[in-house]
Amino acid sequence: MPTRSIEEILDELPTFSGLSEERLGLIAGCGRTGGFDPGEFLACEGDAADSFFVIRRGKVALEMPAPAEELVIATLGEGAIVGWSWLVPPHQWSFDVRALESTRTIVFDGACLRGKCEADPALGYELMRRFAGIILDRLQATRLQLLDVYGKPGED
């Protein structure tokens, strides 16, 4: 099976589909392949968010501390985008991200991509618009998970 380029992989993802070849090339230029073993952390809450990930194979959990144990907010697999904090100041991870199984990723350098967005504000706007959907999805997942764990206010 021939190896696909980062541009080809990005073009197949809803977050990046429809971007011009030039823009896909700019984004891909900030990416490299990576891998994580089961249990390994891709990122930790509060750390500098200097990257984001596209899951090529495997699964990761978005987790946050809870009184009894880590609370899994979402489980993400192939094709998922992990991380939006690279785009939004103060550029700190909002969740822990842990590999649940052997996971292959494309790791994107957030500082590299922010620099390209500064140089091309239209690219920056387009990425902000596209990543806003990811931010909303994570907010909703967190809200639903917290309701599931702690119940609705006023319920016993």
Salt bridges, closest charged atoms under 4 A:
GLU12 OE1 - ARG4 NH1 2.33
GLU63 OE2 - ARG98 NH2 2.30
ASP120 OD2 - ARG23 NH2 3.37
GLU126 OE2 - ARG129 NH2 2.53
GLU126 OE2 - ARG130 NE 2.65
